[in-house]
Each structure stands twice: as structure tokens, then as C-alpha cells.
Amino acid sequence: MANLIEQGTKIIGVGRNYVDNNPAPMPKEPVLFLKPTLSYLANGGTIEIPASMEHIWYEAELAVVIGKKARDVSESEALDYVAGYRASMAIG
């Protein structure tokens, strides 16, 4: 996991998977979306926020690092593909 920034190929996010103050209805299934690898930031890196931003939204997240290629993995085998966990932050 030390080379996650150099070796990572994609970030798949899961949205609306918890209840919050958002008035939109909860989806029946989690919403998946991709984030570009440009959103990786090394530990201690600087987050640049444009001066035009009046409100910054953020939340802490748990990142699950998948360590090997997978497809149609059963629930009972899913953790065999997890290489580790990282702290993550979403900012928008």
C-alpha cells in the first residue's frame, strides 16, 4: 500500500449510502461514481481551493483498497481482495 498513489488506477465512490440532512430520497441501491486519479493527494500535500468558492463542503470517508483484479466475486470471497484501508476525505 506504500505505492498507492503511483500504482492506483481508479477511485470508485459510493454516494448516498447513509442518512443525512439531504432532502433527496435515498436510492434503493448505492450510487457508484468514478473519481479521477488526479484526486489522489500525498500525505502532507496541499489542497488548493479556488478563491471564488464561497462554501466548502467536506466529509471524512473510509477508503477500501482493492489489491487485485476482481469480477463477479461472491460476498464470502470479497474480503480476500481487500489489500487494506485508508482514511480519505471528500471536498467539494
N, C-alpha and C positions, 0 to 999 in steps of 0.2 A: 504493500500500500504506500510505501515511501515515494514511488514514482507515479502516483495517481494523476497528477497534473500533466505529466509528459505522456502517459500511456492511456489515459481515459479517452474514450471515443464518443461518448454521448451522456447526456443527463436527461433522464425521463422523470418528469414531475407528476405528482398526483394531486389534483386540485379538488377542493370542496369535499374533503374526506372527514370533516369534523364540523360540529355545530358551532357557529359563532354568531355575531350580530348582523350578518349579512341577510337582508330580507329575501333574497332569491331562494327559491325552493331547493332543497337538497336533491341532487340527482340520484337515481336508483343505483347506478354503478359509478365508481370513481372516474373522474375525468383525467385522462392521461395527456401530457403535452411534453414537447421537447424543449430543452434549453440548449443554446449553443455552447460549445466547449470554451468559447471566449469568456463565459461567465465564471470559469474557474479563477480563483484568486489564491495565490500562495499565502501561507501563514505570515501575518505581519504586513501584507500588501495594503495598498491604499484604495479605498473605494472613492471614485470620483463622482460627485453629484453635481449635475448642471445647475448653475446659478438660477436658472428660470424655474426650477422646481420649488413650488410653494409648500407642498406637503409630501413627506417621505413616509411610505408605509413599509413595515418590515416585520418579519417573524422568524423565530428560530425553528429549525427543522432537523430531523434526523435523516441523514443520507445513508442508504444501504448500498454498499459497494458490491456489485456482482463480479465475481472473479473469473468466470469462464463463460463461454458462449452457451446459450440455453434456448430451447424451443420446446413448447408443449411439455413443460416439466410438471410432474404431479405435485400436489400440495405436500405429500410426505417426503419428497426429494428436494423441495425448494431450498431449504437451508444448506444443502450440500453445495450450492452455487454462490453462497454469500461469502465474500472474502473478508468483510469487516464492516465497520460502521464509522461514520464521520459526523461531526457537527456541521451544520450548514445554516445559511441564512438567506432568506429571500428578501430582496429590497426592490421596491418599485415606486 
